[in-house]
Amino acid sequence: NTRAAYPIEYIPNAKIPCVGPHPKNVILLACDAFGVLPPVSKLTMAQTMYHFISGYTALVAGTEEGIKEPQAAFSACFGAAFIMLHPTKYAAMLAEKMQKHGATGWLVNTGWSGGSYGSGNRIKLPYTRKIIDAIHSGSLLDVSYTKTEVFGLEIPTEVEGVPSEILQPKNTWSDENAYNNTLLKLAGLFKKNFEVFLDYKIGTDNNLTEEIAAAGPIF
């Protein structure tokens, strides 16, 4: 990799000063090769902190040497190698800024649907783009939601331009038992990963850490 820096004035259509408004949406990306996370979920503040700390994605065959089946990968705050403070501290800072500026947290899954890697299919890029457009336009705040089992994620019942059946992962699997088993497997990996964060507290009590942990999968 190389890096270069030059004056912003060198870009003809740059907006100067290069300062925009505070974001109204915080989008956390995951590539779920297990095929059990929804394409999009609206997160509570506690869930936003939980998934931010977890930093989940999956390693798949073909992109990682030695990988023959999907493996969960967790990187705290989506950048564990680069953070200096405890992940819970960053999550609290994120939540404070989101509350101050009225931002909504979202979990967007660009991974598999209808089965795990090898049996299901990758969520189509045009569908993900429609989801991102709906988040930015604000239209996803005006639709009905249902809650998933185990992870307790709120998923929209409709997104313009996206087939409604793929929004609920369990509807896309032909084998319900396989779906349930895979869902519990991933939930267990989330819980195991989060155990290392439970002994940290901010302030004089452990309430914040407990609140974040409670926003994870329940089974």
N, C-alpha and C positions, 0 to 999 in steps of 0.2 A: 504493500500500500504506500501511496505517496500523498502528500498534502500540499496545498498551495493556498496562499492568501493574497488578495489584491483589493484595492479600494472599491467600495460598492458602487461608486460613480462610474466604474468601467462597464457596468451593466446598463444598457440604454433604457430599459423599462422598469428599473428598480424603483420601489416606492421609498421615498426618503422624507422624513426619517423612517427607518425600518422598525417601526414599533406598531404592533397590532393590539387589539383589545384582548382582555382576558378570555381564555377559552370557556365555552359553555358546556363542552363535553370532554371527558377524559376517556379515551378508548384504549383498553388493554387487549393486546393481540395474543392469541394462542393458536397453535397448529396441533389440534388433537387427533393423533393418528389412531386413537382407540375408538373414535367415532361416536362418543356419547355426550359430548358437550354441544349445546345448541349453537347454530350459526351466529346468533346474537342474543345477549341477555342484558337486561337493565339491572344494574347493581345498586344495592343499598350502600350507604357510606361504609358500613362495617365490611361488607362483601368486597367493596373496592379496595380497602386496605388489605384484606385477606389475600385476594388474588394478586395484588401488587407485590406483597411480601413473597408470595409463593413463586411468582414468575414462571408459570408452567408453559412448557411446549413439549414436543415429543421428537425423539430421534427415530428415523426410519431407514430401512434398508435402501441402499443406493446413494444415500447422501452421507452416511457415516460408516466408516470401515468397521467390519466385524459385527454389524447389526443385522440380525436375521428376522426379528419381529419388533414391533413398536416398543420403545422404551421411554418412560416418562423422564423428562429433564426439568429440573427446577433451578432457577437462578434468581435469588432474592432481588426484588426491585428491578428485575430484568437486566441486572448488571452487577451481579455479586462480586465479580473480580475487581470492580472499580469503586465500591462504596467504602467509606471510612467509618461511618457510624453504624449502630445497630439498625437492621432493616425496619424494626418497629418505629424507630425515631423518624425515618423518612416517610413511613406510612402516615404517621400522625401529622407531619408537616403538610403532606399532600391533602389529607382530609381537611385540615384547617383552611387551606387556600381554596379548596373546592366549596366549602361551606360559605366562606366569605364572599365568593364571586358567583355562587349559585350554579355550580357545574354539576352535571350528571355523569355517573360512571357507567361504562359499558364494557362487556366482555365480548369480543368478536372472535369467533373460531373460524379459521380458514382451512381447517383440516378435513377429516373424512366424515361421510354421511352414509347411512345404510349399512354400516359394518365397519370393522377396523381396517387398517391398511392391509391390502391383499384380498379383501372380500368386498369392501364398500367402495365408494367413489369419492374423489376429492370434490369438495364444494366448489361449484363453478365460480370463476372469478367475476363474471358479470353479476352474479347474485350478491357476492360480497360488496361489489361497488354500489349496488342498489341499496344495500343495508347501510353503508357509510353515508350515502346521499340522504337517506331517510333520517339518520342521526343528526346530520348537520342542518337539515331543513327544519328539524324540530317536529316532524310529523310522527315520529315514533313515540312522542310523549302523549299523543292523542288517540292511541289505539288501546284495545283491551289486552290484558296480560293473563297468562296462567303460570303457575309455579311448578317447577320440576321436582321430582322426588330426589332424595339424597342430598343433592347440592343446593336445593332450595332457590334455584335461579328463576327470575321472572322473564318469561319469553313472550314476545308479541304474538298475537293470533294472526296478524297479517302484516306484510311489508310489500309495498307496491313493487311489482316486477319480480317478486320472489314467490315460488310455489309454496303455499301455506303448509303442505305436508312435510317439508324439510325443516320447518322451524322447530318442530318437536321431534328430537332424535329418535325416540322409541317408535314413532310411527314409520320410520324408514327402514327398520330392521325386520327381516322376515322371521327371524328366530327370537322370540321374546325372552326366552331363558338365556340365550347367549348375550343379549343386550343387558339384562339385569346383572349377570355375572361380570361382564366387562365394566359396567358402571360401578359396581362395588369394588372391583379391582382398582380402578383409577381413584375412587374415593379413598381407599385404604392407603394408596401411595401419597395422596395429598396429606392425609392425617399424619403419616409417618414423617414426611418431610417437615411438617409444621412443628413437630415436637421440640426441635432445637430452639424454637423461638419462645417457648412458653415460660422460660425461667427469667425473662427480662421484663422489667417494669419501668414505666415512666412516671415520675412523681413519687408520691408517698404510698401508693397502693398498686395493685395489679389489675385494676378494673379494665383499663384499655386493652391490655393483652388478652384478658378473658373475653371481652366483647368481640375482638377480632377473631379469636379462635372459635367462638360460637357461631360465626358467620360462615364457617367451613361446612363440609359435608357432614350429615347426621345420618347414621345407620346403625 
